[in-house]
Each structure stands twice: as C-alpha cells, then as structure tokens.
Amino acid sequence: MKPEEKNERPEFKGKNLEDAVSHAEHVLKLQRNQLNYEIVTEKTKLFGIKGREIVIRAWPKEAPEESAVTKFLNALLPVFPLEIGFQVKQKSDHLYVIFNGNDKQLLLWKDGALLLALQHVLNKISDQKVQVDCEFFRKRKEKKLKDLAQDVGRAVRDTGREEVLDLMNPYERRIIHMTINQFPDLASESLGDGFLKKVKVFVVKGSQRPTSRS
C-alpha cells in the first residue's frame, strides 16, 4: 500500500476503541462489518487527568468479487419466464442458493425437477460446490429419499432379492447410497450412463462389502 493512500484515510478519535469505531460508523455512514480500521495512536492525555484517547484510521471494505453463480443468475432471471428471486450464502466450502418469488412453486413442480436442473447448471459454471433450495425442498426431499432407501433396504434384507430403483439424479443417488451404507449386510451401486441413473440395492455375500458406487 502506498504511503499517500494511507494518509488520505480519515482519522477518528474516541475515549476507547469502541467509541472511535462508532464515530467512524456515524461519519462514513457504514456499518461496522463494512469497515476496515487501524489504530494510529493510543495515549493518556495530560498525564491521566483527562483520561485516555485513541485515534484510528477507518475506510470502507472493498466489495467482494461477484461469484460466477451470482453473475449467471443476474443475467438469467430478467429473461427467465418465471418471476423468481434468489439469495446466495457462503456455507463453509460451498455456495447455498435460496430461490424465492411469486413463481417459486413452479420450481418445485414434478418433484423439484426445475430446481435440481438449475443446481446442475450452476455446478457446471462454479468453482465451488453449489446447493440450491426453495421452501425447504431439500429437507423434505432428503427425508423422503431416506425413508425410501430404508424401506427398500429392509425389503432386500428380508427377501434376499436385489431391488433396482427408478432413474435418479446424482443428488438423489447420493442420499440413497448413504442410507443403504447404514445396513452392514447391504450395498448399492448405480446403473447406466449419463446424468440420470438407476440404483441397485443388494445383499452382500460373505464378509467383504463393496463400496457403494454412484
């Protein structure tokens, strides 16, 4: 950083750090989480007779670079045939996109087909894993799939006959595999090529259990 840039930053005084930062918030019309600041001096005035004083420099934080997901959705939604809005949140190592708007229920039509299609597209353009949601769809969907996998697992265990489930996308298959893995004597694998695949659930013979394959 150039010395002249640092000198151009305004200084704010206060009786303590909290007071100085509050002064900067008021003058700069910014919230605390929108500010960077550094302490310039901290001293006791007139040998302690009039208390302490702290001086800080404060300046606005640079706006975070817009993600590829946000750029894509900002370009898509104005010409999208549905009235849809969205919020993007950073969740540890992935982006979480929440859709809303007057037409949000249409995203959930046919078991969330359009919502999951958007997730697939967003994962293609993003360098981070993307998860989408709308009206707590994911929570309801995961419970439904877990219940299905448990029912199928119990049936396969009771009859000894393998079961092949209908075509599923990667997100759905992952939940099935994770649930079947909880049965020590069962395994699962995906069948077919492409985005949609079927899942086979079967009894493991002997002590060796293969890893579930998606």
Stockholm file with secondary structure:
# STOCKHOLM 1.0

chainA/1-214         MKPEEKNERPEFKGKNLEDAVSHAEHVLKLQRNQLNYEIVTEKTKLFGIKGREIVIRAWPKEAPEESAVTKFLNALLPVFPLEIGFQVKQKSDHLYVIFNGNDKQLLLWKDGALLLALQHVLNKISDQKVQVDCEFFRKRKEKKLKDLAQDVGRAVRDTGREEVLDLMNPYERRIIHMTINQFPDLASESLGDGFLKKVKVFVVKGSQRPTSRS
#=GR chainA/1-214 SS CCHHHHHTSCEEEESSHHHHHHHHHHHHTCCGGGEEEEEEEEEEGGGGTTCEEEEEEEEECCCCCCCHHHHHHHHHGGGSSSCCEEEEEEETTEEEEEEESTTHHHHTHHHHHHHHHHHHHHHHHCSSEEEEESTTHHHHHHHHHHHHHHHHHHHHHHHCCCEECCCBCHHHHHHHHHHHTTSTTEEEEEESSSSCBEEEEEECCSSCCCCCBC
#=GC SS_cons         CCHHHHHTSCEEEESSHHHHHHHHHHHHTCCGGGEEEEEEEEEEGGGGTTCEEEEEEEEECCCCCCCHHHHHHHHHGGGSSSCCEEEEEEETTEEEEEEESTTHHHHTHHHHHHHHHHHHHHHHHCSSEEEEESTTHHHHHHHHHHHHHHHHHHHHHHHCCCEECCCBCHHHHHHHHHHHTTSTTEEEEEESSSSCBEEEEEECCSSCCCCCBC
//
